[in-house]
Amino acid sequence: MDFFLKLFPFLHLTILIAGIIVLLIAKRKYRSLRNSDIILIFILLCILVALFTEPAFDLVKRFINFIQV
């Protein structure tokens, strides 16, 4: 897991770029998708990627330790 956390900016940016490409392909294939839907999906993707960063892991660890006490 530490290996992936050391790749922080590159791995996460690659995932976001791949997400943008997938959303653009979906927008082209399904014309009924609105731009607001695409933007909302991208925001949710950004939140999901942000959850898998080291500060988020530390926050979860502190929260679990707080609950256990």
PDB file of N, CA, C and O in Angstrom:
ATOM      1  N   MET A   1       0.820  -1.192   0.000  1.00  0.00           N
ATOM      2  CA  MET A   1       0.000   0.000   0.000  1.00  0.00           C
ATOM      3  C   MET A   1       0.863   1.255   0.000  1.00  0.00           C
ATOM      4  O   MET A   1       0.489   2.268  -0.591  1.00  0.00           O
ATOM      5  N   ASP A   2       2.022   1.192   0.663  1.00  0.00           N
ATOM      6  CA  ASP A   2       2.892   2.361   0.696  1.00  0.00           C
ATOM      7  C   ASP A   2       3.402   2.719  -0.691  1.00  0.00           C
ATOM      8  O   ASP A   2       3.640   3.890  -0.991  1.00  0.00           O
ATOM      9  N   PHE A   3       3.570   1.702  -1.539  1.00  0.00           N
ATOM     10  CA  PHE A   3       4.036   1.963  -2.902  1.00  0.00           C
ATOM     11  C   PHE A   3       3.060   2.849  -3.660  1.00  0.00           C
ATOM     12  O   PHE A   3       3.468   3.781  -4.354  1.00  0.00           O
ATOM     13  N   PHE A   4       1.750   2.553  -3.524  1.00  0.00           N
ATOM     14  CA  PHE A   4       0.749   3.348  -4.217  1.00  0.00           C
ATOM     15  C   PHE A   4       0.639   4.748  -3.640  1.00  0.00           C
ATOM     16  O   PHE A   4       0.365   5.699  -4.373  1.00  0.00           O
ATOM     17  N   LEU A   5       0.849   4.888  -2.331  1.00  0.00           N
ATOM     18  CA  LEU A   5       0.778   6.206  -1.719  1.00  0.00           C
ATOM     19  C   LEU A   5       1.969   7.071  -2.128  1.00  0.00           C
ATOM     20  O   LEU A   5       1.860   8.296  -2.167  1.00  0.00           O
ATOM     21  N   LYS A   6       3.101   6.442  -2.432  1.00  0.00           N
ATOM     22  CA  LYS A   6       4.264   7.209  -2.886  1.00  0.00           C
ATOM     23  C   LYS A   6       4.074   7.719  -4.310  1.00  0.00           C
ATOM     24  O   LYS A   6       4.717   8.690  -4.709  1.00  0.00           O
ATOM     25  N   LEU A   7       3.210   7.085  -5.071  1.00  0.00           N
ATOM     26  CA  LEU A   7       2.900   7.529  -6.433  1.00  0.00           C
ATOM     27  C   LEU A   7       1.789   8.578  -6.440  1.00  0.00           C
ATOM     28  O   LEU A   7       1.106   8.754  -7.449  1.00  0.00           O
ATOM     29  N   PHE A   8       1.609   9.266  -5.327  1.00  0.00           N
ATOM     30  CA  PHE A   8       0.448  10.122  -5.086  1.00  0.00           C
ATOM     31  C   PHE A   8       0.022  10.967  -6.277  1.00  0.00           C
ATOM     32  O   PHE A   8      -1.082  10.764  -6.783  1.00  0.00           O
ATOM     33  N   PRO A   9       0.827  11.892  -6.746  1.00  0.00           N
ATOM     34  CA  PRO A   9       0.241  12.770  -7.765  1.00  0.00           C
ATOM     35  C   PRO A   9       0.018  12.060  -9.096  1.00  0.00           C
ATOM     36  O   PRO A   9      -0.965  12.337  -9.783  1.00  0.00           O
ATOM     37  N   PHE A  10       0.905  11.158  -9.467  1.00  0.00           N
ATOM     38  CA  PHE A  10       0.827  10.559 -10.793  1.00  0.00           C
ATOM     39  C   PHE A  10      -0.328   9.570 -10.917  1.00  0.00           C
ATOM     40  O   PHE A  10      -1.069   9.592 -11.900  1.00  0.00           O
ATOM     41  N   LEU A  11      -0.474   8.722  -9.937  1.00  0.00           N
ATOM     42  CA  LEU A  11      -1.532   7.724  -9.976  1.00  0.00           C
ATOM     43  C   LEU A  11      -2.912   8.375  -9.925  1.00  0.00           C
ATOM     44  O   LEU A  11      -3.808   7.985 -10.675  1.00  0.00           O
ATOM     45  N   HIS A  12      -3.088   9.343  -9.066  1.00  0.00           N
ATOM     46  CA  HIS A  12      -4.388   9.994  -8.919  1.00  0.00           C
ATOM     47  C   HIS A  12      -4.735  10.846 -10.142  1.00  0.00           C
ATOM     48  O   HIS A  12      -5.885  10.872 -10.581  1.00  0.00           O
ATOM     49  N   LEU A  13      -3.745  11.534 -10.683  1.00  0.00           N
ATOM     50  CA  LEU A  13      -4.004  12.321 -11.895  1.00  0.00           C
ATOM     51  C   LEU A  13      -4.322  11.417 -13.074  1.00  0.00           C
ATOM     52  O   LEU A  13      -5.162  11.758 -13.907  1.00  0.00           O
ATOM     53  N   THR A  14      -3.665  10.274 -13.155  1.00  0.00           N
ATOM     54  CA  THR A  14      -3.953   9.322 -14.225  1.00  0.00           C
ATOM     55  C   THR A  14      -5.379   8.804 -14.121  1.00  0.00           C
ATOM     56  O   THR A  14      -6.069   8.666 -15.131  1.00  0.00           O
ATOM     57  N   ILE A  15      -5.820   8.519 -12.909  1.00  0.00           N
ATOM     58  CA  ILE A  15      -7.191   8.051 -12.717  1.00  0.00           C
ATOM     59  C   ILE A  15      -8.195   9.140 -13.093  1.00  0.00           C
ATOM     60  O   ILE A  15      -9.221   8.848 -13.708  1.00  0.00           O
ATOM     61  N   LEU A  16      -7.910  10.381 -12.733  1.00  0.00           N
ATOM     62  CA  LEU A  16      -8.825  11.475 -13.091  1.00  0.00           C
ATOM     63  C   LEU A  16      -8.878  11.684 -14.600  1.00  0.00           C
ATOM     64  O   LEU A  16      -9.951  11.928 -15.151  1.00  0.00           O
ATOM     65  N   ILE A  17      -7.736  11.591 -15.272  1.00  0.00           N
ATOM     66  CA  ILE A  17      -7.712  11.749 -16.731  1.00  0.00           C
ATOM     67  C   ILE A  17      -8.466  10.612 -17.402  1.00  0.00           C
ATOM     68  O   ILE A  17      -9.208  10.835 -18.358  1.00  0.00           O
ATOM     69  N   ALA A  18      -8.279   9.386 -16.902  1.00  0.00           N
ATOM     70  CA  ALA A  18      -9.020   8.246 -17.455  1.00  0.00           C
ATOM     71  C   ALA A  18     -10.518   8.433 -17.222  1.00  0.00           C
ATOM     72  O   ALA A  18     -11.321   8.080 -18.084  1.00  0.00           O
ATOM     73  N   GLY A  19     -10.900   8.977 -16.084  1.00  0.00           N
ATOM     74  CA  GLY A  19     -12.304   9.242 -15.807  1.00  0.00           C
ATOM     75  C   GLY A  19     -12.888  10.276 -16.751  1.00  0.00           C
ATOM     76  O   GLY A  19     -14.024  10.139 -17.205  1.00  0.00           O
ATOM     77  N   ILE A  20     -12.114  11.308 -17.049  1.00  0.00           N
ATOM     78  CA  ILE A  20     -12.572  12.333 -17.995  1.00  0.00           C
ATOM     79  C   ILE A  20     -12.783  11.712 -19.370  1.00  0.00           C
ATOM     80  O   ILE A  20     -13.778  11.998 -20.036  1.00  0.00           O
ATOM     81  N   ILE A  21     -11.848  10.861 -19.797  1.00  0.00           N
ATOM     82  CA  ILE A  21     -11.971  10.221 -21.108  1.00  0.00           C
ATOM     83  C   ILE A  21     -13.214   9.341 -21.164  1.00  0.00           C
ATOM     84  O   ILE A  21     -13.945   9.361 -22.155  1.00  0.00           O
ATOM     85  N   VAL A  22     -13.458   8.568 -20.105  1.00  0.00           N
ATOM     86  CA  VAL A  22     -14.641   7.708 -20.067  1.00  0.00           C
ATOM     87  C   VAL A  22     -15.918   8.551 -20.098  1.00  0.00           C
ATOM     88  O   VAL A  22     -16.880   8.193 -20.778  1.00  0.00           O
ATOM     89  N   LEU A  23     -15.931   9.658 -19.372  1.00  0.00           N
ATOM     90  CA  LEU A  23     -17.123  10.517 -19.372  1.00  0.00           C
ATOM     91  C   LEU A  23     -17.350  11.164 -20.739  1.00  0.00           C
ATOM     92  O   LEU A  23     -18.493  11.308 -21.172  1.00  0.00           O
ATOM     93  N   LEU A  24     -16.282  11.549 -21.412  1.00  0.00           N
ATOM     94  CA  LEU A  24     -16.441  12.127 -22.748  1.00  0.00           C
ATOM     95  C   LEU A  24     -16.942  11.091 -23.747  1.00  0.00           C
ATOM     96  O   LEU A  24     -17.765  11.404 -24.606  1.00  0.00           O
ATOM     97  N   ILE A  25     -16.454   9.868 -23.640  1.00  0.00           N
ATOM     98  CA  ILE A  25     -16.948   8.802 -24.524  1.00  0.00           C
ATOM     99  C   ILE A  25     -18.422   8.524 -24.241  1.00  0.00           C
ATOM    100  O   ILE A  25     -19.209   8.338 -25.169  1.00  0.00           O
ATOM    101  N   ALA A  26     -18.797   8.496 -22.969  1.00  0.00           N
ATOM    102  CA  ALA A  26     -20.199   8.267 -22.614  1.00  0.00           C
ATOM    103  C   ALA A  26     -21.076   9.413 -23.116  1.00  0.00           C
ATOM    104  O   ALA A  26     -22.195   9.180 -23.574  1.00  0.00           O
ATOM    105  N   LYS A  27     -20.583  10.634 -23.034  1.00  0.00           N
ATOM    106  CA  LYS A  27     -21.346  11.792 -23.513  1.00  0.00           C
ATOM    107  C   LYS A  27     -21.549  11.706 -25.026  1.00  0.00           C
ATOM    108  O   LYS A  27     -22.615  12.051 -25.534  1.00  0.00           O
ATOM    109  N   ARG A  28     -20.530  11.248 -25.735  1.00  0.00           N
ATOM    110  CA  ARG A  28     -20.641  11.141 -27.183  1.00  0.00           C
ATOM    111  C   ARG A  28     -21.596  10.011 -27.586  1.00  0.00           C
ATOM    112  O   ARG A  28     -22.358  10.146 -28.543  1.00  0.00           O
ATOM    113  N   LYS A  29     -21.546   8.900 -26.848  1.00  0.00           N
ATOM    114  CA  LYS A  29     -22.385   7.749 -27.185  1.00  0.00           C
ATOM    115  C   LYS A  29     -23.839   7.971 -26.794  1.00  0.00           C
ATOM    116  O   LYS A  29     -24.745   7.633 -27.555  1.00  0.00           O
ATOM    117  N   TYR A  30     -24.065   8.534 -25.621  1.00  0.00           N
ATOM    118  CA  TYR A  30     -25.418   8.758 -25.116  1.00  0.00           C
ATOM    119  C   TYR A  30     -25.714  10.254 -25.128  1.00  0.00           C
ATOM    120  O   TYR A  30     -25.371  10.974 -24.190  1.00  0.00           O
ATOM    121  N   ARG A  31     -26.338  10.701 -26.178  1.00  0.00           N
ATOM    122  CA  ARG A  31     -26.607  12.133 -26.352  1.00  0.00           C
ATOM    123  C   ARG A  31     -27.575  12.679 -25.303  1.00  0.00           C
ATOM    124  O   ARG A  31     -27.631  13.889 -25.082  1.00  0.00           O
ATOM    125  N   SER A  32     -28.335  11.796 -24.658  1.00  0.00           N
ATOM    126  CA  SER A  32     -29.330  12.270 -23.696  1.00  0.00           C
ATOM    127  C   SER A  32     -28.705  12.696 -22.361  1.00  0.00           C
ATOM    128  O   SER A  32     -29.388  13.297 -21.531  1.00  0.00           O
ATOM    129  N   LEU A  33     -27.419  12.396 -22.143  1.00  0.00           N
ATOM    130  CA  LEU A  33     -26.757  12.835 -20.911  1.00  0.00           C
ATOM    131  C   LEU A  33     -26.605  14.350 -20.931  1.00  0.00           C
ATOM    132  O   LEU A  33     -26.161  14.940 -21.916  1.00  0.00           O
ATOM    133  N   ARG A  34     -26.983  14.956 -19.823  1.00  0.00           N
ATOM    134  CA  ARG A  34     -26.844  16.404 -19.729  1.00  0.00           C
ATOM    135  C   ARG A  34     -25.463  16.756 -19.188  1.00  0.00           C
ATOM    136  O   ARG A  34     -24.815  15.935 -18.537  1.00  0.00           O
ATOM    137  N   ASN A  35     -25.025  17.955 -19.454  1.00  0.00           N
ATOM    138  CA  ASN A  35     -23.721  18.403 -18.973  1.00  0.00           C
ATOM    139  C   ASN A  35     -23.683  18.455 -17.448  1.00  0.00           C
ATOM    140  O   ASN A  35     -22.645  18.181 -16.846  1.00  0.00           O
ATOM    141  N   SER A  36     -24.786  18.797 -16.830  1.00  0.00           N
ATOM    142  CA  SER A  36     -24.818  18.857 -15.369  1.00  0.00           C
ATOM    143  C   SER A  36     -24.630  17.461 -14.768  1.00  0.00           C
ATOM    144  O   SER A  36     -24.015  17.320 -13.712  1.00  0.00           O
ATOM    145  N   ASP A  37     -25.153  16.440 -15.431  1.00  0.00           N
ATOM    146  CA  ASP A  37     -24.950  15.065 -14.962  1.00  0.00           C
ATOM    147  C   ASP A  37     -23.474  14.674 -15.052  1.00  0.00           C
ATOM    148  O   ASP A  37     -22.923  14.064 -14.136  1.00  0.00           O
ATOM    149  N   ILE A  38     -22.855  15.032 -16.156  1.00  0.00           N
ATOM    150  CA  ILE A  38     -21.442  14.713 -16.350  1.00  0.00           C
ATOM    151  C   ILE A  38     -20.585  15.432 -15.302  1.00  0.00           C
ATOM    152  O   ILE A  38     -19.658  14.841 -14.747  1.00  0.00           O
ATOM    153  N   ILE A  39     -20.889  16.688 -15.037  1.00  0.00           N
ATOM    154  CA  ILE A  39     -20.133  17.456 -14.042  1.00  0.00           C
ATOM    155  C   ILE A  39     -20.311  16.861 -12.653  1.00  0.00           C
ATOM    156  O   ILE A  39     -19.346  16.766 -11.895  1.00  0.00           O
ATOM    157  N   LEU A  40     -21.534  16.459 -12.306  1.00  0.00           N
ATOM    158  CA  LEU A  40     -21.788  15.844 -11.012  1.00  0.00           C
ATOM    159  C   LEU A  40     -21.033  14.520 -10.866  1.00  0.00           C
ATOM    160  O   LEU A  40     -20.474  14.244  -9.805  1.00  0.00           O
ATOM    161  N   ILE A  41     -21.012  13.713 -11.906  1.00  0.00           N
ATOM    162  CA  ILE A  41     -20.275  12.454 -11.868  1.00  0.00           C
ATOM    163  C   ILE A  41     -18.783  12.716 -11.697  1.00  0.00           C
ATOM    164  O   ILE A  41     -18.107  11.994 -10.964  1.00  0.00           O
ATOM    165  N   PHE A  42     -18.262  13.746 -12.370  1.00  0.00           N
ATOM    166  CA  PHE A  42     -16.842  14.059 -12.236  1.00  0.00           C
ATOM    167  C   PHE A  42     -16.513  14.538 -10.820  1.00  0.00           C
ATOM    168  O   PHE A  42     -15.461  14.192 -10.283  1.00  0.00           O
ATOM    169  N   ILE A  43     -17.388  15.320 -10.220  1.00  0.00           N
ATOM    170  CA  ILE A  43     -17.158  15.770  -8.840  1.00  0.00           C
ATOM    171  C   ILE A  43     -17.134  14.575  -7.892  1.00  0.00           C
ATOM    172  O   ILE A  43     -16.285  14.497  -7.005  1.00  0.00           O
ATOM    173  N   LEU A  44     -18.070  13.646  -8.083  1.00  0.00           N
ATOM    174  CA  LEU A  44     -18.078  12.440  -7.253  1.00  0.00           C
ATOM    175  C   LEU A  44     -16.826  11.595  -7.473  1.00  0.00           C
ATOM    176  O   LEU A  44     -16.309  10.994  -6.531  1.00  0.00           O
ATOM    177  N   LEU A  45     -16.337  11.547  -8.709  1.00  0.00           N
ATOM    178  CA  LEU A  45     -15.088  10.829  -8.994  1.00  0.00           C
ATOM    179  C   LEU A  45     -13.914  11.491  -8.279  1.00  0.00           C
ATOM    180  O   LEU A  45     -13.052  10.798  -7.739  1.00  0.00           O
ATOM    181  N   CYS A  46     -13.871  12.814  -8.269  1.00  0.00           N
ATOM    182  CA  CYS A  46     -12.797  13.529  -7.562  1.00  0.00           C
ATOM    183  C   CYS A  46     -12.835  13.233  -6.067  1.00  0.00           C
ATOM    184  O   CYS A  46     -11.790  13.040  -5.446  1.00  0.00           O
ATOM    185  N   ILE A  47     -14.024  13.198  -5.491  1.00  0.00           N
ATOM    186  CA  ILE A  47     -14.160  12.882  -4.066  1.00  0.00           C
ATOM    187  C   ILE A  47     -13.690  11.460  -3.797  1.00  0.00           C
ATOM    188  O   ILE A  47     -12.994  11.207  -2.813  1.00  0.00           O
ATOM    189  N   LEU A  48     -14.066  10.539  -4.662  1.00  0.00           N
ATOM    190  CA  LEU A  48     -13.654   9.147  -4.495  1.00  0.00           C
ATOM    191  C   LEU A  48     -12.137   9.007  -4.585  1.00  0.00           C
ATOM    192  O   LEU A  48     -11.539   8.272  -3.799  1.00  0.00           O
ATOM    193  N   VAL A  49     -11.518   9.690  -5.515  1.00  0.00           N
ATOM    194  CA  VAL A  49     -10.053   9.639  -5.640  1.00  0.00           C
ATOM    195  C   VAL A  49      -9.407  10.287  -4.419  1.00  0.00           C
ATOM    196  O   VAL A  49      -8.380   9.809  -3.938  1.00  0.00           O
ATOM    197  N   ALA A  50      -9.994  11.364  -3.915  1.00  0.00           N
ATOM    198  CA  ALA A  50      -9.428  12.043  -2.744  1.00  0.00           C
ATOM    199  C   ALA A  50      -9.493  11.174  -1.494  1.00  0.00           C
ATOM    200  O   ALA A  50      -8.665  11.321  -0.595  1.00  0.00           O
ATOM    201  N   LEU A  51     -10.465  10.274  -1.431  1.00  0.00           N
ATOM    202  CA  LEU A  51     -10.556   9.383  -0.275  1.00  0.00           C
ATOM    203  C   LEU A  51      -9.381   8.408  -0.194  1.00  0.00           C
ATOM    204  O   LEU A  51      -9.076   7.895   0.882  1.00  0.00           O
ATOM    205  N   PHE A  52      -8.727   8.152  -1.314  1.00  0.00           N
ATOM    206  CA  PHE A  52      -7.617   7.212  -1.345  1.00  0.00           C
ATOM    207  C   PHE A  52      -6.273   7.930  -1.341  1.00  0.00           C
ATOM    208  O   PHE A  52      -5.343   7.524  -2.038  1.00  0.00           O
ATOM    209  N   THR A  53      -6.176   8.982  -0.564  1.00  0.00           N
ATOM    210  CA  THR A  53      -4.909   9.673  -0.357  1.00  0.00           C
ATOM    211  C   THR A  53      -4.447   9.415   1.069  1.00  0.00           C
ATOM    212  O   THR A  53      -5.223   8.954   1.906  1.00  0.00           O
ATOM    213  N   GLU A  54      -3.196   9.709   1.339  1.00  0.00           N
ATOM    214  CA  GLU A  54      -2.639   9.451   2.664  1.00  0.00           C
ATOM    215  C   GLU A  54      -3.318  10.266   3.763  1.00  0.00           C
ATOM    216  O   GLU A  54      -3.581   9.712   4.830  1.00  0.00           O
ATOM    217  N   PRO A  55      -3.617  11.555   3.560  1.00  0.00           N
ATOM    218  CA  PRO A  55      -4.322  12.291   4.622  1.00  0.00           C
ATOM    219  C   PRO A  55      -5.687  11.700   4.946  1.00  0.00           C
ATOM    220  O   PRO A  55      -6.103  11.708   6.105  1.00  0.00           O
ATOM    221  N   ALA A  56      -6.382  11.192   3.946  1.00  0.00           N
ATOM    222  CA  ALA A  56      -7.688  10.582   4.216  1.00  0.00           C
ATOM    223  C   ALA A  56      -7.528   9.287   5.001  1.00  0.00           C
ATOM    224  O   ALA A  56      -8.332   8.995   5.886  1.00  0.00           O
ATOM    225  N   PHE A  57      -6.493   8.508   4.683  1.00  0.00           N
ATOM    226  CA  PHE A  57      -6.225   7.294   5.454  1.00  0.00           C
ATOM    227  C   PHE A  57      -5.897   7.630   6.906  1.00  0.00           C
ATOM    228  O   PHE A  57      -6.357   6.949   7.823  1.00  0.00           O
ATOM    229  N   ASP A  58      -5.105   8.676   7.113  1.00  0.00           N
ATOM    230  CA  ASP A  58      -4.779   9.082   8.479  1.00  0.00           C
ATOM    231  C   ASP A  58      -6.021   9.529   9.242  1.00  0.00           C
ATOM    232  O   ASP A  58      -6.170   9.229  10.427  1.00  0.00           O
ATOM    233  N   LEU A  59      -6.901  10.240   8.567  1.00  0.00           N
ATOM    234  CA  LEU A  59      -8.136  10.682   9.201  1.00  0.00           C
ATOM    235  C   LEU A  59      -9.000   9.493   9.612  1.00  0.00           C
ATOM    236  O   LEU A  59      -9.576   9.489  10.701  1.00  0.00           O
ATOM    237  N   VAL A  60      -9.092   8.493   8.753  1.00  0.00           N
ATOM    238  CA  VAL A  60      -9.871   7.293   9.077  1.00  0.00           C
ATOM    239  C   VAL A  60      -9.241   6.550  10.245  1.00  0.00           C
ATOM    240  O   VAL A  60      -9.952   6.067  11.126  1.00  0.00           O
ATOM    241  N   LYS A  61      -7.920   6.453  10.265  1.00  0.00           N
ATOM    242  CA  LYS A  61      -7.235   5.776  11.371  1.00  0.00           C
ATOM    243  C   LYS A  61      -7.495   6.504  12.697  1.00  0.00           C
ATOM    244  O   LYS A  61      -7.766   5.866  13.715  1.00  0.00           O
ATOM    245  N   ARG A  62      -7.413   7.839  12.680  1.00  0.00           N
ATOM    246  CA  ARG A  62      -7.673   8.598  13.905  1.00  0.00           C
ATOM    247  C   ARG A  62      -9.124   8.444  14.348  1.00  0.00           C
ATOM    248  O   ARG A  62      -9.402   8.358  15.544  1.00  0.00           O
ATOM    249  N   PHE A  63     -10.042   8.411  13.399  1.00  0.00           N
ATOM    250  CA  PHE A  63     -11.452   8.241  13.742  1.00  0.00           C
ATOM    251  C   PHE A  63     -11.707   6.862  14.362  1.00  0.00           C
ATOM    252  O   PHE A  63     -12.457   6.740  15.330  1.00  0.00           O
ATOM    253  N   ILE A  64     -11.080   5.835  13.801  1.00  0.00           N
ATOM    254  CA  ILE A  64     -11.252   4.490  14.354  1.00  0.00           C
ATOM    255  C   ILE A  64     -10.645   4.411  15.761  1.00  0.00           C
ATOM    256  O   ILE A  64     -11.230   3.797  16.653  1.00  0.00           O
ATOM    257  N   ASN A  65      -9.488   5.024  15.959  1.00  0.00           N
ATOM    258  CA  ASN A  65      -8.894   5.042  17.302  1.00  0.00           C
ATOM    259  C   ASN A  65      -9.766   5.809  18.281  1.00  0.00           C
ATOM    260  O   ASN A  65      -9.849   5.440  19.452  1.00  0.00           O
ATOM    261  N   PHE A  66     -10.417   6.868  17.825  1.00  0.00           N
ATOM    262  CA  PHE A  66     -11.305   7.647  18.677  1.00  0.00           C
ATOM    263  C   PHE A  66     -12.523   6.827  19.102  1.00  0.00           C
ATOM    264  O   PHE A  66     -12.966   6.900  20.248  1.00  0.00           O
ATOM    265  N   ILE A  67     -13.054   6.048  18.162  1.00  0.00           N
ATOM    266  CA  ILE A  67     -14.221   5.225  18.464  1.00  0.00           C
ATOM    267  C   ILE A  67     -13.873   4.115  19.448  1.00  0.00           C
ATOM    268  O   ILE A  67     -14.689   3.774  20.304  1.00  0.00           O
ATOM    269  N   GLN A  68     -12.685   3.550  19.342  1.00  0.00           N
ATOM    270  CA  GLN A  68     -12.297   2.429  20.184  1.00  0.00           C
ATOM    271  C   GLN A  68     -12.078   2.807  21.627  1.00  0.00           C
ATOM    272  O   GLN A  68     -12.181   1.954  22.508  1.00  0.00           O
ATOM    273  N   VAL A  69     -11.781   4.053  21.890  1.00  0.00           N
ATOM    274  CA  VAL A  69     -11.494   4.479  23.264  1.00  0.00           C
ATOM    275  C   VAL A  69     -12.754   4.592  24.067  1.00  0.00           C
ATOM    276  O   VAL A  69     -12.705   4.939  25.247  1.00  0.00           O
TER     277      VAL A  69
END
